[in-house]
Amino acid sequence: MKLEELVILIATAVAAATPLVFAVIGETITERAGIVNLSADGTILLAGMAGFGAARATDSIWVGFLAAALVGAAVAAIVAYGAITLKQSQIAIGFILALLCADLSSFLGAPLVLQPGPQVPALPIPGLADVPIIGRIFFSSDGMVYASYLVIGLAWLYLYRMRGGLALRAVGEQPAAAFARGVPVVRLRYLYTILGGALIGIAGAAFTLDMKTGWTYRHTAGYGWIALAIVIFGGWNPLRGAMGAYLFGFLEALASFAQSRVPGVPTQVFAVLPFVLMILVLAATSGEWLTRLIQRAPPALRRLLSANLNAPAPAGLGKAFEQD
């Protein structure tokens, strides 16, 4: 592979990963607050359809992204109400909503199938886009790609460098202890679940208005489940989660590149190849065998691997909070 082809491949991977980055960061924030939003796959589909429809009707991508964010927030609010107020199973609520939203997107989006619509315009950053290799990879794309960089950085800074992030992690780890110290656990869980849902909704519009412009039946099916898996793979850390999203984007770009080089293989193989490879990567970085392998490493390497490959879930994740 020539350098020019490699640069194009990596630039394509970064752009392809952008919707997943929004979904992964949104789900990371939600789960850090102790709530599992399993509706992500259906939310991405419904929000993507709504965003494309709103943008097409108004000829404004901004209206499209706003509509998608509102759809994502509304679905997340249902998850929050069922899990926090009604104290029902978060898994059951999310799974049912995932199926419902997916079917709604197909039903309501039927008039939009294969229709033209607006898309996010290219926006190379003057000066930076001209930097050899780095500029072409990171600064020659569009506003959504640059916004994803900002979201990653802000999420990490908020979680680990700000007082609000400390409270967010507290309600996901030890909600009873946080409540005893005066932290409004219920209110914060609602807030961060809805915020995370809005980001997942934006991910849907990023697919239909940017990466895979337009709308078709099951347009983004499967990406929500990949996002949920990447959150675990990333140890509930925005930076590591983003790296997982970029890895999947690279696998997608690599599959497209390989398709042009191996014409005798059915295209369906390359369509599912990134999902298969990502599952294999996730399997290779989890399990008891990995824990045993880490324990045999030298102390410095063991600490590094434990922090990055063996991160535990928030202690309060998926558990109802009883406020006395």
C-alpha positions in Angstrom: 0.0 0.0 0.0 1.4 3.4 -1.0 1.6 6.3 1.4 -1.0 8.2 -0.5 -3.5 5.3 -0.2 -2.7 4.9 3.5 -3.4 8.6 4.1 -6.7 8.4 2.3 -7.6 5.2 4.2 -7.0 6.8 7.6 -8.8 10.0 6.6 -11.8 7.9 5.5 -11.6 6.0 8.8 -11.7 9.2 10.9 -14.7 10.5 8.9 -16.5 7.2 9.0 -16.1 6.9 12.8 -17.6 10.3 13.5 -21.2 9.2 14.1 -20.0 6.4 16.3 -17.9 8.8 18.3 -21.1 10.8 19.2 -23.0 7.6 20.1 -20.1 6.2 22.2 -19.6 9.5 24.1 -23.4 9.8 24.7 -23.7 6.2 26.0 -20.5 6.7 28.1 -22.0 9.7 29.8 -25.3 7.8 30.4 -23.7 4.7 31.8 -21.3 6.8 34.0 -24.5 8.1 35.6 -25.6 4.5 36.3 -28.2 4.1 33.6 -27.9 1.6 30.7 -29.6 2.9 27.5 -30.0 -0.2 25.4 -32.2 1.7 23.0 -29.2 3.2 21.2 -29.5 1.2 18.0 -33.2 2.1 17.5 -32.6 5.7 18.6 -29.9 6.1 16.0 -32.3 4.8 13.3 -35.2 7.0 14.4 -33.2 10.1 15.0 -31.3 9.6 11.7 -34.7 9.4 9.9 -36.1 12.4 11.7 -33.0 14.4 11.2 -32.9 13.7 7.5 -36.6 14.4 7.1 -36.4 17.7 9.0 -33.4 18.8 7.1 -35.0 18.0 3.8 -38.3 19.7 4.7 -36.5 22.9 5.8 -33.4 22.7 3.6 -31.4 23.2 6.8 -28.9 20.7 8.3 -29.0 22.6 11.6 -32.7 21.9 11.9 -32.0 18.3 11.0 -29.5 17.9 13.8 -31.7 19.7 16.3 -34.6 17.4 15.4 -32.4 14.3 15.8 -31.1 15.5 19.1 -34.7 16.1 20.4 -35.7 12.6 19.3 -32.7 11.1 21.0 -33.4 13.1 24.2 -37.1 12.0 24.1 -36.3 8.3 23.9 -33.7 8.7 26.6 -36.2 10.5 28.8 -38.5 7.4 28.5 -35.6 5.2 29.5 -34.9 7.5 32.5 -38.5 7.6 33.6 -38.9 3.8 33.5 -35.6 3.1 35.1 -35.4 5.9 37.7 -39.0 6.8 38.6 -40.7 3.5 38.0 -37.6 1.4 38.9 -38.2 -1.1 36.1 -35.6 -3.2 34.4 -33.3 -0.9 32.4 -32.4 -3.8 30.1 -36.0 -4.6 29.3 -37.0 -1.0 28.7 -34.0 -0.2 26.5 -34.4 -3.4 24.4 -38.1 -2.8 23.8 -37.4 0.8 22.8 -34.7 -0.3 20.5 -37.1 -2.5 18.6 -39.9 0.0 18.7 -37.8 2.9 17.4 -36.3 0.7 14.6 -39.8 -0.2 13.4 -41.0 3.4 13.7 -38.1 4.6 11.6 -39.0 2.2 8.8 -42.7 3.1 9.0 -42.4 6.8 9.3 -39.4 7.1 7.0 -41.0 5.2 4.1 -41.7 8.5 2.1 -38.0 9.5 2.5 -36.5 6.3 1.1 -33.9 7.2 -1.6 -35.0 10.8 -1.7 -32.4 13.6 -2.2 -31.7 16.0 0.7 -29.1 18.4 2.1 -25.8 17.2 3.5 -23.0 18.6 5.7 -20.7 20.5 3.4 -16.9 20.0 3.3 -15.0 22.5 5.4 -11.2 22.2 5.2 -9.5 24.3 7.9 -7.3 27.0 6.2 -3.7 26.5 7.1 -4.1 23.2 9.0 -5.5 21.4 6.0 -2.3 22.1 4.2 -0.1 20.4 6.8 1.4 17.3 5.2 -0.3 14.0 6.1 -1.8 15.2 9.5 -3.7 18.0 7.8 -5.2 15.7 5.2 -6.2 13.2 7.8 -7.7 15.4 10.5 -8.4 18.9 9.1 -9.7 18.4 5.5 -13.1 17.1 6.4 -16.3 18.8 7.6 -17.8 20.5 10.7 -19.2 17.3 12.2 -15.7 15.6 12.2 -14.3 18.7 14.0 -17.2 18.8 16.4 -16.5 15.1 17.3 -12.9 16.1 18.4 -14.4 18.8 20.6 -17.0 16.4 22.1 -14.3 13.9 23.0 -12.1 16.5 24.7 -14.9 18.2 26.6 -16.3 14.8 27.8 -12.9 13.8 29.1 -12.2 17.1 30.8 -15.6 17.2 32.4 -15.5 13.7 33.7 -12.0 13.8 35.1 -11.1 17.5 35.7 -14.3 19.3 36.8 -16.4 19.2 39.9 -19.6 18.3 37.8 -17.8 15.3 36.4 -16.9 14.1 39.9 -20.6 14.3 40.8 -21.5 12.5 37.6 -19.2 9.6 38.4 -20.3 9.5 42.0 -24.0 9.0 41.1 -22.9 6.1 38.9 -20.5 4.5 41.4 -22.0 5.1 44.8 -25.4 6.8 44.5 -26.3 6.3 48.2 -23.0 7.9 49.4 -23.4 10.7 46.9 -27.0 11.4 48.1 -25.8 11.4 51.7 -23.4 14.2 50.7 -26.1 16.3 49.2 -25.7 15.3 45.5 -29.2 15.3 43.7 -28.8 11.7 42.4 -32.2 11.4 40.7 -32.0 14.8 39.0 -28.5 14.2 37.7 -29.3 10.7 36.4 -32.2 12.3 34.5 -30.0 15.1 33.2 -27.1 12.9 32.0 -29.4 10.2 30.5 -31.2 12.8 28.4 -27.9 14.5 27.5 -26.4 11.2 26.4 -29.6 10.4 24.4 -29.3 13.7 22.6 -25.7 12.9 21.6 -26.9 9.5 20.4 -29.6 11.3 18.4 -27.0 13.5 16.8 -25.1 10.4 15.9 -28.1 9.3 13.9 -28.2 12.6 11.9 -24.5 12.4 11.4 -25.1 9.2 9.5 -28.0 10.4 7.3 -26.7 14.0 6.7 -23.0 13.3 6.5 -21.5 9.8 6.4 -24.3 7.8 4.6 -26.3 10.7 3.2 -30.0 9.9 2.6 -32.4 7.4 4.1 -33.2 3.8 3.4 -34.7 0.9 5.3 -32.6 0.0 8.3 -30.1 2.6 7.2 -27.8 2.4 10.3 -28.9 -1.0 11.7 -26.2 -2.5 14.0 -24.2 0.6 14.8 -26.0 1.2 18.1 -25.0 -2.2 19.3 -21.5 -1.6 18.2 -21.5 1.6 20.1 -22.7 -0.2 23.3 -19.9 -2.7 22.9 -17.3 0.0 22.4 -18.3 1.7 25.6 -17.4 -1.5 27.5 -14.3 -1.9 25.3 -13.3 1.6 26.2 -13.7 1.1 29.9 -16.3 3.9 30.2 -13.6 6.4 29.3 -14.3 8.9 26.6 -10.8 8.8 25.1 -10.6 5.0 25.0 -14.1 4.8 23.7 -13.3 7.2 20.9 -10.3 5.0 20.1 -12.6 2.1 19.8 -14.9 4.1 17.4 -11.9 5.0 15.3 -10.8 1.4 15.2 -14.2 0.4 13.8 -14.0 3.3 11.3 -10.6 2.0 10.2 -12.1 -1.6 9.8 -14.9 -0.1 7.6 -12.5 1.8 5.5 -10.2 -1.2 5.2 -13.1 -3.4 4.1 -14.0 -0.9 1.4 -10.4 -0.7 0.2 -10.1 -4.5 0.1 -13.4 -4.7 -1.9 -11.8 -2.8 -4.8 -8.7 -5.1 -4.6 -10.5 -8.4 -4.4 -13.3 -8.2 -7.0 -14.2 -11.9 -6.9 -15.6 -11.8 -3.3 -19.3 -10.9 -2.8 -19.8 -7.3 -1.6 -21.9 -8.7 1.3 -18.8 -10.1 2.8 -17.1 -6.7 3.0 -20.3 -5.1 4.4 -20.3 -7.4 7.4 -16.5 -7.8 7.8 -16.0 -4.7 10.0 -18.7 -6.0 12.5 -17.1 -9.5 12.6 -13.6 -8.1 13.1 -14.8 -5.7 15.8 -16.4 -8.6 17.7 -13.1 -10.5 17.5 -11.2 -7.5 18.8 -13.7 -7.1 21.7 -13.4 -10.9 22.5 -9.6 -10.7 22.4 -9.6 -7.8 24.9 -11.9 -9.3 27.5 -12.3 -12.5 29.5 -10.6 -14.2 32.3 -7.6 -15.3 30.2 -6.7 -11.6 29.6 -6.9 -10.9 33.4 -4.5 -13.8 34.0 -2.2 -12.6 31.3 -2.1 -9.1 32.7 -1.3 -10.4 36.2 1.8 -12.1 34.8 3.2 -8.9 33.3 5.9 -6.8 34.9 4.5 -4.3 37.5 4.7 -1.2 35.3 3.2 -2.9 32.3 0.6 -4.6 34.5 -0.6 -1.2 35.9 -0.8 0.2 32.4 -2.8 -2.8 30.9 -5.1 -2.9 33.9 -6.0 0.7 33.6 -6.6 0.5 29.8 -7.9 -3.1 29.2 -9.5 -4.2 32.4 -11.5 -1.3 33.6 -14.5 -2.2 35.8 -18.0 -1.0 35.1 -19.5 1.8 37.3 -20.6 0.0 40.5 -24.1 1.4 40.4 -24.6 0.7 36.7 -28.1 -0.7 36.0 -29.1 -0.6 39.7 -32.2 1.2 40.9 -31.6 3.9 43.5 -33.9 4.1 46.5 -34.1 7.6 47.7 -35.1 7.7 51.4 
